[in-house]
Amino acid sequence: MIKIDFSFDTPHGKFADALHLPDDHGFTEAEIEAMKEQRRDNWIAVVTAPPVEAEPEPEYIEIDGVRYVKA
């Protein structure tokens, strides 16, 4: 198994990762570069995605010590 460490400086900060490939992987340098760039691009997509809005907390009312979801 070989480990290929790599990093990219991006407008969103430094991205660092590693590829773990079998010794006899057979990938060309171009294919390995494409894998690195795909990892970087996936990371950029995550850090630039709009935030997901959380579901609002339900309102509760309490009657005689029992909590009910307010409809």
PDB file with one MODEL, atoms N, CA, C and O in Angstrom:
MODEL        1
ATOM      1  N   MET A   1       0.862  -1.175   0.000  1.00  0.00           N
ATOM      2  CA  MET A   1       0.000   0.000   0.000  1.00  0.00           C
ATOM      3  C   MET A   1       0.903   1.231   0.000  1.00  0.00           C
ATOM      4  O   MET A   1       1.871   1.310   0.756  1.00  0.00           O
ATOM      5  N   ILE A   2       0.566   2.190  -0.863  1.00  0.00           N
ATOM      6  CA  ILE A   2       1.306   3.447  -0.856  1.00  0.00           C
ATOM      7  C   ILE A   2       0.349   4.579  -0.489  1.00  0.00           C
ATOM      8  O   ILE A   2      -0.840   4.552  -0.809  1.00  0.00           O
ATOM      9  N   LYS A   3       0.899   5.546   0.176  1.00  0.00           N
ATOM     10  CA  LYS A   3       0.127   6.720   0.591  1.00  0.00           C
ATOM     11  C   LYS A   3       0.706   7.922  -0.147  1.00  0.00           C
ATOM     12  O   LYS A   3       1.910   8.174  -0.110  1.00  0.00           O
ATOM     13  N   ILE A   4      -0.182   8.660  -0.819  1.00  0.00           N
ATOM     14  CA  ILE A   4       0.235   9.856  -1.541  1.00  0.00           C
ATOM     15  C   ILE A   4      -0.417  11.051  -0.857  1.00  0.00           C
ATOM     16  O   ILE A   4      -1.611  11.297  -1.030  1.00  0.00           O
ATOM     17  N   ASP A   5       0.369  11.791  -0.081  1.00  0.00           N
ATOM     18  CA  ASP A   5      -0.131  13.006   0.567  1.00  0.00           C
ATOM     19  C   ASP A   5      -0.149  14.126  -0.455  1.00  0.00           C
ATOM     20  O   ASP A   5       0.729  14.216  -1.313  1.00  0.00           O
ATOM     21  N   PHE A   6      -1.168  14.989  -0.354  1.00  0.00           N
ATOM     22  CA  PHE A   6      -1.230  16.140  -1.251  1.00  0.00           C
ATOM     23  C   PHE A   6      -2.010  17.264  -0.587  1.00  0.00           C
ATOM     24  O   PHE A   6      -2.761  17.036   0.361  1.00  0.00           O
ATOM     25  N   SER A   7      -1.827  18.466  -1.088  1.00  0.00           N
ATOM     26  CA  SER A   7      -2.575  19.611  -0.574  1.00  0.00           C
ATOM     27  C   SER A   7      -2.743  20.637  -1.686  1.00  0.00           C
ATOM     28  O   SER A   7      -1.981  20.670  -2.653  1.00  0.00           O
ATOM     29  N   PHE A   8      -3.750  21.460  -1.522  1.00  0.00           N
ATOM     30  CA  PHE A   8      -4.035  22.551  -2.446  1.00  0.00           C
ATOM     31  C   PHE A   8      -4.329  23.792  -1.620  1.00  0.00           C
ATOM     32  O   PHE A   8      -5.026  23.712  -0.609  1.00  0.00           O
ATOM     33  N   ASP A   9      -3.810  24.926  -2.035  1.00  0.00           N
ATOM     34  CA  ASP A   9      -4.222  26.205  -1.468  1.00  0.00           C
ATOM     35  C   ASP A   9      -5.394  26.673  -2.309  1.00  0.00           C
ATOM     36  O   ASP A   9      -5.291  26.765  -3.532  1.00  0.00           O
ATOM     37  N   THR A  10      -6.512  26.969  -1.652  1.00  0.00           N
ATOM     38  CA  THR A  10      -7.715  27.401  -2.355  1.00  0.00           C
ATOM     39  C   THR A  10      -8.173  28.733  -1.771  1.00  0.00           C
ATOM     40  O   THR A  10      -7.679  29.147  -0.722  1.00  0.00           O
ATOM     41  N   PRO A  11      -9.101  29.404  -2.430  1.00  0.00           N
ATOM     42  CA  PRO A  11      -9.655  30.635  -1.853  1.00  0.00           C
ATOM     43  C   PRO A  11     -10.388  30.374  -0.536  1.00  0.00           C
ATOM     44  O   PRO A  11     -10.699  31.315   0.193  1.00  0.00           O
ATOM     45  N   HIS A  12     -10.665  29.108  -0.228  1.00  0.00           N
ATOM     46  CA  HIS A  12     -11.406  28.750   0.986  1.00  0.00           C
ATOM     47  C   HIS A  12     -10.488  28.172   2.059  1.00  0.00           C
ATOM     48  O   HIS A  12     -10.966  27.649   3.065  1.00  0.00           O
ATOM     49  N   GLY A  13      -9.198  28.259   1.856  1.00  0.00           N
ATOM     50  CA  GLY A  13      -8.235  27.722   2.805  1.00  0.00           C
ATOM     51  C   GLY A  13      -7.459  26.572   2.191  1.00  0.00           C
ATOM     52  O   GLY A  13      -7.643  26.218   1.026  1.00  0.00           O
ATOM     53  N   LYS A  14      -6.598  26.006   2.996  1.00  0.00           N
ATOM     54  CA  LYS A  14      -5.759  24.898   2.523  1.00  0.00           C
ATOM     55  C   LYS A  14      -6.531  23.591   2.648  1.00  0.00           C
ATOM     56  O   LYS A  14      -7.131  23.308   3.686  1.00  0.00           O
ATOM     57  N   PHE A  15      -6.510  22.803   1.588  1.00  0.00           N
ATOM     58  CA  PHE A  15      -7.102  21.466   1.589  1.00  0.00           C
ATOM     59  C   PHE A  15      -5.968  20.456   1.548  1.00  0.00           C
ATOM     60  O   PHE A  15      -5.114  20.512   0.664  1.00  0.00           O
ATOM     61  N   ALA A  16      -5.956  19.539   2.497  1.00  0.00           N
ATOM     62  CA  ALA A  16      -4.929  18.489   2.544  1.00  0.00           C
ATOM     63  C   ALA A  16      -5.617  17.145   2.702  1.00  0.00           C
ATOM     64  O   ALA A  16      -6.584  17.012   3.452  1.00  0.00           O
ATOM     65  N   ASP A  17      -5.110  16.156   1.992  1.00  0.00           N
ATOM     66  CA  ASP A  17      -5.701  14.822   2.016  1.00  0.00           C
ATOM     67  C   ASP A  17      -4.622  13.818   1.614  1.00  0.00           C
ATOM     68  O   ASP A  17      -3.456  14.179   1.451  1.00  0.00           O
ATOM     69  N   ALA A  18      -5.015  12.576   1.458  1.00  0.00           N
ATOM     70  CA  ALA A  18      -4.080  11.535   1.023  1.00  0.00           C
ATOM     71  C   ALA A  18      -4.838  10.479   0.231  1.00  0.00           C
ATOM     72  O   ALA A  18      -6.001  10.182   0.505  1.00  0.00           O
ATOM     73  N   LEU A  19      -4.156   9.928  -0.743  1.00  0.00           N
ATOM     74  CA  LEU A  19      -4.678   8.781  -1.478  1.00  0.00           C
ATOM     75  C   LEU A  19      -3.950   7.544  -0.967  1.00  0.00           C
ATOM     76  O   LEU A  19      -2.732   7.564  -0.788  1.00  0.00           O
ATOM     77  N   HIS A  20      -4.685   6.485  -0.737  1.00  0.00           N
ATOM     78  CA  HIS A  20      -4.107   5.212  -0.322  1.00  0.00           C
ATOM     79  C   HIS A  20      -4.362   4.223  -1.454  1.00  0.00           C
ATOM     80  O   HIS A  20      -5.505   3.849  -1.716  1.00  0.00           O
ATOM     81  N   LEU A  21      -3.307   3.809  -2.112  1.00  0.00           N
ATOM     82  CA  LEU A  21      -3.432   2.935  -3.277  1.00  0.00           C
ATOM     83  C   LEU A  21      -2.594   1.675  -3.083  1.00  0.00           C
ATOM     84  O   LEU A  21      -1.575   1.699  -2.392  1.00  0.00           O
ATOM     85  N   PRO A  22      -3.030   0.571  -3.698  1.00  0.00           N
ATOM     86  CA  PRO A  22      -2.201  -0.634  -3.624  1.00  0.00           C
ATOM     87  C   PRO A  22      -0.877  -0.408  -4.353  1.00  0.00           C
ATOM     88  O   PRO A  22      -0.802   0.417  -5.264  1.00  0.00           O
ATOM     89  N   ASP A  23       0.148  -1.128  -3.961  1.00  0.00           N
ATOM     90  CA  ASP A  23       1.463  -0.991  -4.594  1.00  0.00           C
ATOM     91  C   ASP A  23       1.388  -1.188  -6.111  1.00  0.00           C
ATOM     92  O   ASP A  23       2.121  -0.539  -6.856  1.00  0.00           O
ATOM     93  N   ASP A  24       0.524  -2.060  -6.558  1.00  0.00           N
ATOM     94  CA  ASP A  24       0.422  -2.356  -7.997  1.00  0.00           C
ATOM     95  C   ASP A  24      -0.811  -1.688  -8.623  1.00  0.00           C
ATOM     96  O   ASP A  24      -1.480  -2.285  -9.467  1.00  0.00           O
ATOM     97  N   HIS A  25      -1.107  -0.463  -8.213  1.00  0.00           N
ATOM     98  CA  HIS A  25      -2.349   0.211  -8.610  1.00  0.00           C
ATOM     99  C   HIS A  25      -2.504   0.392 -10.114  1.00  0.00           C
ATOM    100  O   HIS A  25      -3.623   0.248 -10.607  1.00  0.00           O
ATOM    101  N   GLY A  26      -1.477   0.691 -10.862  1.00  0.00           N
ATOM    102  CA  GLY A  26      -1.569   0.824 -12.316  1.00  0.00           C
ATOM    103  C   GLY A  26      -2.139   2.142 -12.812  1.00  0.00           C
ATOM    104  O   GLY A  26      -2.359   2.291 -14.014  1.00  0.00           O
ATOM    105  N   PHE A  27      -2.388   3.111 -11.923  1.00  0.00           N
ATOM    106  CA  PHE A  27      -2.896   4.414 -12.356  1.00  0.00           C
ATOM    107  C   PHE A  27      -1.768   5.238 -12.957  1.00  0.00           C
ATOM    108  O   PHE A  27      -0.625   5.157 -12.509  1.00  0.00           O
ATOM    109  N   THR A  28      -2.093   6.032 -13.974  1.00  0.00           N
ATOM    110  CA  THR A  28      -1.104   6.944 -14.549  1.00  0.00           C
ATOM    111  C   THR A  28      -1.016   8.178 -13.659  1.00  0.00           C
ATOM    112  O   THR A  28      -1.870   8.400 -12.801  1.00  0.00           O
ATOM    113  N   GLU A  29       0.024   8.977 -13.871  1.00  0.00           N
ATOM    114  CA  GLU A  29       0.155  10.231 -13.119  1.00  0.00           C
ATOM    115  C   GLU A  29      -1.047  11.133 -13.375  1.00  0.00           C
ATOM    116  O   GLU A  29      -1.528  11.803 -12.461  1.00  0.00           O
ATOM    117  N   ALA A  30      -1.533  11.153 -14.612  1.00  0.00           N
ATOM    118  CA  ALA A  30      -2.700  11.983 -14.951  1.00  0.00           C
ATOM    119  C   ALA A  30      -3.943  11.513 -14.196  1.00  0.00           C
ATOM    120  O   ALA A  30      -4.729  12.338 -13.732  1.00  0.00           O
ATOM    121  N   GLU A  31      -4.127  10.208 -14.068  1.00  0.00           N
ATOM    122  CA  GLU A  31      -5.275   9.679 -13.330  1.00  0.00           C
ATOM    123  C   GLU A  31      -5.169  10.009 -11.844  1.00  0.00           C
ATOM    124  O   GLU A  31      -6.166  10.335 -11.200  1.00  0.00           O
ATOM    125  N   ILE A  32      -3.963   9.922 -11.310  1.00  0.00           N
ATOM    126  CA  ILE A  32      -3.754  10.263  -9.899  1.00  0.00           C
ATOM    127  C   ILE A  32      -4.019  11.747  -9.673  1.00  0.00           C
ATOM    128  O   ILE A  32      -4.647  12.115  -8.680  1.00  0.00           O
ATOM    129  N   GLU A  33      -3.551  12.606 -10.577  1.00  0.00           N
ATOM    130  CA  GLU A  33      -3.828  14.042 -10.463  1.00  0.00           C
ATOM    131  C   GLU A  33      -5.323  14.301 -10.522  1.00  0.00           C
ATOM    132  O   GLU A  33      -5.839  15.135  -9.778  1.00  0.00           O
ATOM    133  N   ALA A  34      -6.025  13.593 -11.400  1.00  0.00           N
ATOM    134  CA  ALA A  34      -7.478  13.757 -11.510  1.00  0.00           C
ATOM    135  C   ALA A  34      -8.169  13.350 -10.207  1.00  0.00           C
ATOM    136  O   ALA A  34      -9.132  13.999  -9.799  1.00  0.00           O
ATOM    137  N   MET A  35      -7.697  12.289  -9.548  1.00  0.00           N
ATOM    138  CA  MET A  35      -8.264  11.865  -8.269  1.00  0.00           C
ATOM    139  C   MET A  35      -8.060  12.945  -7.204  1.00  0.00           C
ATOM    140  O   MET A  35      -8.968  13.244  -6.429  1.00  0.00           O
ATOM    141  N   LYS A  36      -6.863  13.523  -7.178  1.00  0.00           N
ATOM    142  CA  LYS A  36      -6.569  14.591  -6.219  1.00  0.00           C
ATOM    143  C   LYS A  36      -7.490  15.782  -6.455  1.00  0.00           C
ATOM    144  O   LYS A  36      -8.066  16.329  -5.515  1.00  0.00           O
ATOM    145  N   GLU A  37      -7.622  16.178  -7.721  1.00  0.00           N
ATOM    146  CA  GLU A  37      -8.456  17.336  -8.055  1.00  0.00           C
ATOM    147  C   GLU A  37      -9.931  17.066  -7.740  1.00  0.00           C
ATOM    148  O   GLU A  37     -10.650  17.976  -7.327  1.00  0.00           O
ATOM    149  N   GLN A  38     -10.382  15.832  -7.932  1.00  0.00           N
ATOM    150  CA  GLN A  38     -11.769  15.485  -7.610  1.00  0.00           C
ATOM    151  C   GLN A  38     -12.011  15.602  -6.111  1.00  0.00           C
ATOM    152  O   GLN A  38     -13.052  16.105  -5.690  1.00  0.00           O
ATOM    153  N   ARG A  39     -11.060  15.144  -5.305  1.00  0.00           N
ATOM    154  CA  ARG A  39     -11.189  15.281  -3.847  1.00  0.00           C
ATOM    155  C   ARG A  39     -11.262  16.756  -3.461  1.00  0.00           C
ATOM    156  O   ARG A  39     -12.093  17.155  -2.645  1.00  0.00           O
ATOM    157  N   ARG A  40     -10.374  17.568  -4.063  1.00  0.00           N
ATOM    158  CA  ARG A  40     -10.387  19.013  -3.788  1.00  0.00           C
ATOM    159  C   ARG A  40     -11.726  19.620  -4.193  1.00  0.00           C
ATOM    160  O   ARG A  40     -12.324  20.375  -3.426  1.00  0.00           O
ATOM    161  N   ASP A  41     -12.195  19.295  -5.390  1.00  0.00           N
ATOM    162  CA  ASP A  41     -13.450  19.860  -5.883  1.00  0.00           C
ATOM    163  C   ASP A  41     -14.632  19.458  -5.002  1.00  0.00           C
ATOM    164  O   ASP A  41     -15.519  20.272  -4.745  1.00  0.00           O
ATOM    165  N   ASN A  42     -14.648  18.212  -4.542  1.00  0.00           N
ATOM    166  CA  ASN A  42     -15.719  17.762  -3.640  1.00  0.00           C
ATOM    167  C   ASN A  42     -15.687  18.543  -2.331  1.00  0.00           C
ATOM    168  O   ASN A  42     -16.734  18.926  -1.808  1.00  0.00           O
ATOM    169  N   TRP A  43     -14.494  18.778  -1.805  1.00  0.00           N
ATOM    170  CA  TRP A  43     -14.358  19.548  -0.563  1.00  0.00           C
ATOM    171  C   TRP A  43     -14.853  20.978  -0.762  1.00  0.00           C
ATOM    172  O   TRP A  43     -15.576  21.505   0.083  1.00  0.00           O
ATOM    173  N   ILE A  44     -14.472  21.608  -1.869  1.00  0.00           N
ATOM    174  CA  ILE A  44     -14.918  22.974  -2.151  1.00  0.00           C
ATOM    175  C   ILE A  44     -16.443  23.013  -2.259  1.00  0.00           C
ATOM    176  O   ILE A  44     -17.071  23.957  -1.781  1.00  0.00           O
ATOM    177  N   ALA A  45     -17.037  22.004  -2.878  1.00  0.00           N
ATOM    178  CA  ALA A  45     -18.497  21.958  -2.991  1.00  0.00           C
ATOM    179  C   ALA A  45     -19.153  21.908  -1.612  1.00  0.00           C
ATOM    180  O   ALA A  45     -20.200  22.518  -1.395  1.00  0.00           O
ATOM    181  N   VAL A  46     -18.542  21.188  -0.692  1.00  0.00           N
ATOM    182  CA  VAL A  46     -19.099  21.091   0.665  1.00  0.00           C
ATOM    183  C   VAL A  46     -18.953  22.417   1.405  1.00  0.00           C
ATOM    184  O   VAL A  46     -19.910  22.885   2.022  1.00  0.00           O
ATOM    185  N   VAL A  47     -17.777  23.026   1.353  1.00  0.00           N
ATOM    186  CA  VAL A  47     -17.562  24.254   2.137  1.00  0.00           C
ATOM    187  C   VAL A  47     -18.259  25.464   1.533  1.00  0.00           C
ATOM    188  O   VAL A  47     -18.427  26.472   2.219  1.00  0.00           O
ATOM    189  N   THR A  48     -18.667  25.396   0.281  1.00  0.00           N
ATOM    190  CA  THR A  48     -19.360  26.532  -0.333  1.00  0.00           C
ATOM    191  C   THR A  48     -20.858  26.301  -0.474  1.00  0.00           C
ATOM    192  O   THR A  48     -21.572  27.183  -0.951  1.00  0.00           O
ATOM    193  N   ALA A  49     -21.345  25.136  -0.071  1.00  0.00           N
ATOM    194  CA  ALA A  49     -22.778  24.844  -0.166  1.00  0.00           C
ATOM    195  C   ALA A  49     -23.549  25.761   0.784  1.00  0.00           C
ATOM    196  O   ALA A  49     -23.080  26.068   1.880  1.00  0.00           O
ATOM    197  N   PRO A  50     -24.735  26.196   0.354  1.00  0.00           N
ATOM    198  CA  PRO A  50     -25.528  27.027   1.269  1.00  0.00           C
ATOM    199  C   PRO A  50     -25.903  26.224   2.512  1.00  0.00           C
ATOM    200  O   PRO A  50     -26.085  25.009   2.436  1.00  0.00           O
ATOM    201  N   PRO A  51     -26.018  26.891   3.641  1.00  0.00           N
ATOM    202  CA  PRO A  51     -26.360  26.167   4.869  1.00  0.00           C
ATOM    203  C   PRO A  51     -27.760  25.556   4.768  1.00  0.00           C
ATOM    204  O   PRO A  51     -28.664  26.117   4.149  1.00  0.00           O
ATOM    205  N   VAL A  52     -27.902  24.410   5.386  1.00  0.00           N
ATOM    206  CA  VAL A  52     -29.198  23.741   5.436  1.00  0.00           C
ATOM    207  C   VAL A  52     -29.950  24.305   6.626  1.00  0.00           C
ATOM    208  O   VAL A  52     -29.436  24.345   7.744  1.00  0.00           O
ATOM    209  N   GLU A  53     -31.174  24.738   6.368  1.00  0.00           N
ATOM    210  CA  GLU A  53     -31.964  25.291   7.473  1.00  0.00           C
ATOM    211  C   GLU A  53     -32.499  24.162   8.332  1.00  0.00           C
ATOM    212  O   GLU A  53     -33.034  23.174   7.828  1.00  0.00           O
ATOM    213  N   ALA A  54     -32.345  24.324   9.623  1.00  0.00           N
ATOM    214  CA  ALA A  54     -32.827  23.314  10.560  1.00  0.00           C
ATOM    215  C   ALA A  54     -34.339  23.418  10.686  1.00  0.00           C
ATOM    216  O   ALA A  54     -34.928  24.486  10.520  1.00  0.00           O
ATOM    217  N   GLU A  55     -34.940  22.289  10.983  1.00  0.00           N
ATOM    218  CA  GLU A  55     -36.376  22.280  11.241  1.00  0.00           C
ATOM    219  C   GLU A  55     -36.641  23.113  12.493  1.00  0.00           C
ATOM    220  O   GLU A  55     -35.896  23.014  13.468  1.00  0.00           O
ATOM    221  N   PRO A  56     -37.685  23.926  12.477  1.00  0.00           N
ATOM    222  CA  PRO A  56     -37.973  24.705  13.692  1.00  0.00           C
ATOM    223  C   PRO A  56     -38.406  23.785  14.830  1.00  0.00           C
ATOM    224  O   PRO A  56     -39.066  22.768  14.618  1.00  0.00           O
ATOM    225  N   GLU A  57     -38.019  24.169  16.026  1.00  0.00           N
ATOM    226  CA  GLU A  57     -38.412  23.399  17.204  1.00  0.00           C
ATOM    227  C   GLU A  57     -39.926  23.528  17.386  1.00  0.00           C
ATOM    228  O   GLU A  57     -40.475  24.622  17.259  1.00  0.00           O
ATOM    229  N   PRO A  58     -40.596  22.424  17.680  1.00  0.00           N
ATOM    230  CA  PRO A  58     -42.045  22.532  17.897  1.00  0.00           C
ATOM    231  C   PRO A  58     -42.338  23.283  19.189  1.00  0.00           C
ATOM    232  O   PRO A  58     -41.545  23.267  20.130  1.00  0.00           O
ATOM    233  N   GLU A  59     -43.488  23.938  19.214  1.00  0.00           N
ATOM    234  CA  GLU A  59     -43.916  24.615  20.434  1.00  0.00           C
ATOM    235  C   GLU A  59     -44.664  23.611  21.299  1.00  0.00           C
ATOM    236  O   GLU A  59     -45.405  22.767  20.796  1.00  0.00           O
ATOM    237  N   TYR A  60     -44.461  23.713  22.587  1.00  0.00           N
ATOM    238  CA  TYR A  60     -45.125  22.813  23.522  1.00  0.00           C
ATOM    239  C   TYR A  60     -46.018  23.610  24.452  1.00  0.00           C
ATOM    240  O   TYR A  60     -45.760  24.774  24.759  1.00  0.00           O
ATOM    241  N   ILE A  61     -47.074  22.946  24.889  1.00  0.00           N
ATOM    242  CA  ILE A  61     -47.863  23.480  25.992  1.00  0.00           C
ATOM    243  C   ILE A  61     -47.900  22.389  27.052  1.00  0.00           C
ATOM    244  O   ILE A  61     -47.776  21.202  26.751  1.00  0.00           O
ATOM    245  N   GLU A  62     -48.072  22.808  28.281  1.00  0.00           N
ATOM    246  CA  GLU A  62     -48.104  21.834  29.371  1.00  0.00           C
ATOM    247  C   GLU A  62     -49.439  21.941  30.081  1.00  0.00           C
ATOM    248  O   GLU A  62     -49.859  23.025  30.487  1.00  0.00           O
ATOM    249  N   ILE A  63     -50.097  20.806  30.225  1.00  0.00           N
ATOM    250  CA  ILE A  63     -51.379  20.766  30.932  1.00  0.00           C
ATOM    251  C   ILE A  63     -51.288  19.667  31.973  1.00  0.00           C
ATOM    252  O   ILE A  63     -51.048  18.504  31.648  1.00  0.00           O
ATOM    253  N   ASP A  64     -51.477  20.037  33.201  1.00  0.00           N
ATOM    254  CA  ASP A  64     -51.426  19.099  34.318  1.00  0.00           C
ATOM    255  C   ASP A  64     -50.153  18.262  34.317  1.00  0.00           C
ATOM    256  O   ASP A  64     -50.193  17.060  34.580  1.00  0.00           O
ATOM    257  N   GLY A  65     -49.019  18.905  34.017  1.00  0.00           N
ATOM    258  CA  GLY A  65     -47.739  18.236  34.069  1.00  0.00           C
ATOM    259  C   GLY A  65     -47.394  17.398  32.834  1.00  0.00           C
ATOM    260  O   GLY A  65     -46.356  16.737  32.813  1.00  0.00           O
ATOM    261  N   VAL A  66     -48.253  17.416  31.802  1.00  0.00           N
ATOM    262  CA  VAL A  66     -47.999  16.651  30.583  1.00  0.00           C
ATOM    263  C   VAL A  66     -47.722  17.644  29.462  1.00  0.00           C
ATOM    264  O   VAL A  66     -48.470  18.599  29.255  1.00  0.00           O
ATOM    265  N   ARG A  67     -46.616  17.394  28.734  1.00  0.00           N
ATOM    266  CA  ARG A  67     -46.249  18.281  27.605  1.00  0.00           C
ATOM    267  C   ARG A  67     -46.909  17.784  26.321  1.00  0.00           C
ATOM    268  O   ARG A  67     -46.875  16.596  25.998  1.00  0.00           O
ATOM    269  N   TYR A  68     -47.507  18.727  25.603  1.00  0.00           N
ATOM    270  CA  TYR A  68     -48.153  18.422  24.323  1.00  0.00           C
ATOM    271  C   TYR A  68     -47.530  19.331  23.267  1.00  0.00           C
ATOM    272  O   TYR A  68     -47.132  20.459  23.555  1.00  0.00           O
ATOM    273  N   VAL A  69     -47.453  18.821  22.044  1.00  0.00           N
ATOM    274  CA  VAL A  69     -46.996  19.654  20.932  1.00  0.00           C
ATOM    275  C   VAL A  69     -48.162  20.530  20.543  1.00  0.00           C
ATOM    276  O   VAL A  69     -49.270  20.055  20.295  1.00  0.00           O
ATOM    277  N   LYS A  70     -47.885  21.835  20.495  1.00  0.00           N
ATOM    278  CA  LYS A  70     -48.912  22.792  20.128  1.00  0.00           C
ATOM    279  C   LYS A  70     -49.169  22.701  18.633  1.00  0.00           C
ATOM    280  O   LYS A  70     -48.239  22.791  17.832  1.00  0.00           O
ATOM    281  N   ALA A  71     -50.425  22.525  18.260  1.00  0.00           N
ATOM    282  CA  ALA A  71     -50.783  22.384  16.832  1.00  0.00           C
ATOM    283  C   ALA A  71     -51.041  23.733  16.193  1.00  0.00           C
ATOM    284  O   ALA A  71     -51.353  23.804  15.005  1.00  0.00           O
TER     285      ALA A  71
ENDMDL
END
